[in-house]
Amino acid sequence: MSENPGDLNELRDIIRQAQTAQDPYPHDPAARITVGRDGKIYRGDQAGTEPISKVHHGTFAAPSRRADRPLAEDQRFARTHMPEGTVYLDEPGVRGWAYSITTELNERYTLFAFFDGREYRVKLVEPALEQLVRQNVVSAHDGHLYADGTICLSETRGAGQPTLEEAYSKSVLWALGMGFVRNGYAFPFALEGR
């Protein structure tokens, strides 16, 4: 996706149209959003031959279904589809993937995706924006970020996405949206009131 602001407006419109139609995975290739291994967001078939991850186009929500994927599948996905430098951490109380991306707004985010026993959630590691929520500079609703640093990937508090792929790709879209919030604009990838 180019750095052209018109492309960002087009991306916002595609997401909102899918939300209005309640079609989280559009069948029309031109209406699909994907994320590349480098954290870049693509529309349609723009990604070329690079491994891509599909984005759930809904209002940072997903059906609550159990992710029964074996760890080996998630490790393969992380190795082939997530940013180079993604690290799997397996320590007491901490098990998941740490990764960094740079958005189209040239902002760097370090994120941590983990399986909570039911679904995949993502926590913001850097920058420490959860302080903005704690200080009421940005509401959790407007920034889709909780005071504990967990990204709101769903309409239900504490819920995430059913797969690592969807948690990763949705977190990349969230990071771009948060860039707009940090610059004083509304989160662009949600319908009003959601």
C-alpha positions, 0 to 999 in steps of 0.5 A, a space after each residue: 500500500 502506498 503512503 498516499 492518504 487517499 489509500 488510507 481513506 480507501 482502507 477505512 472505507 473498505 473496513 467500514 463497508 464490510 462492517 456494515 454488511 457484516 461480512 468479516 471476510 469479503 469474497 470480492 478480492 478487491 474488498 479484502 485487506 491483508 497484512 504482510 510479514 513486514 507489517 504492511 497492509 495490502 488491499 486485494 492482491 497487492 501483496 504479490 507473492 509475499 506470505 500474507 495474513 487475512 484481516 477480520 474486517 469486523 468491528 475488532 470482533 470475532 466469533 467466540 470459537 476455541 482455537 484448537 491449533 497445535 503449537 507447531 502450526 502457530 510456530 510455522 505461521 509465525 516463522 513464515 507470516 509474521 515479521 522477521 525477528 518475531 520471538 516465541 517466549 515460553 516462560 512461566 506465566 508468559 507464552 506467546 510471540 513478541 513482534 515489532 512493526 512500523 505502520 504506514 504513518 512511520 510509527 513503531 509498535 512492539 506487540 505480544 500475541 498470546 493464547 489465553 486458553 480460549 483465544 488469542 489476545 494481543 498486548 501493547 509492549 511499546 510505546 507505553 500508550 496505556 498511560 494515556 488511557 489511565 490518565 483519561 487522555 484517550 478513552 479505552 473505547 476511542 483507542 481500543 486499548 485497555 489500561 493494562 495495555 491489552 488491545 481491544 480486538 473484540 466487542 467483548 471485554 477481554 476477548 480476542 481473535 480465534 487464531 494467531 493469524 487473525 490476532 496478528 493481522 488485526 493488531 497491525 490494523 489497530 496500530 495504524 488506527 491508533 496512529 490516527 488517535 494519537 494525532 487527535 483523530 477518531 479511530 478510522 476502522 470502526 463504525 460510529 458508536 462501536 
